[in-house]
Amino acid sequence: MKTLIRQGAVSDYGKRETCRQPEACYWIVYDRAGNIKAILGKGQTIRKNFKTGRVDSLANYQGKGYAGIWFQIKEQ
């Protein structure tokens, strides 16, 4: 992520607990073993899961042994 920030592609990122506007962020969700389970687009309750191509929700990955990193893409 630090490289993407230096390149200007990502404006900010952080751990789940540091996110102030979850609906405005993309999310990478991973399990305890570090396996990426979802890459979610922006949205309130309904989001696109770019890994599966299906509709998904961040709520599906809360409190079930998953962790997440949020990020914001620098929009032009």
N, C-alpha and C positions, 0 to 999 in steps of 0.2 A: 504494500500500500504506500509506503514511503516513496518508492520510485514513481508510482502513479501520481502522487501529489507533486513531486518535483517536475514531472512532465506536464502537469496541468490538467490531467484527465480526471482526477478525484480531488474534490475540494476539502473533504473531511472524513474521518472514520473513527470508530471506537468500539468498545465492548458494549454489550446490551444495556448495562446499567447506566451508561453515560449518555444514552440517546434521549434527546429532548423532544424530537418530533419523529417518532417511528414511522408515521405515514408518509413522510417525505424522503425516506431512505430506502436504499436497496439493502438486502440482508443476505449474508452467507451463514447458513445454519449447519453445524457439524455436531457429531456425537462425541462421546468420551474418548473414543479411539482416534479421533481426528478425521473421520470420514465425512466428506461433505454430503449432507442429506438434501439440502435445498439451496437454491439461489433465487431469492424472491425479489420481485419488482416492487415499485412504490405502490401504496394504496392504503385505504383504511382497514377494511376487513378482508376484502378479496384482492388477491395479488396473483400475478403470473409467476409460476415456478419455471424459471428458465432451464432448469436441469431436466424436468419431466415434460415441459411444454403444456402443463395442465394448470387449472385454477387451483390455488392453494391459499393458506392463511398463516400468518405468523403465529397465531394462537395454537395451531397444530403442533408447535414445537416448544411450547412453554412448559417447564416443570417436568419434562419426561427424559431427563438425562441429556438434553441438548444445550448447546451454547451457541451464541451468535455474535457476529461482527456486523455492524451497520456501516454503510458508506454512502456518500453523496457524490454523484457524478457532476462535474462542472458542465452545466448546460450553456450552450452558446446562444 
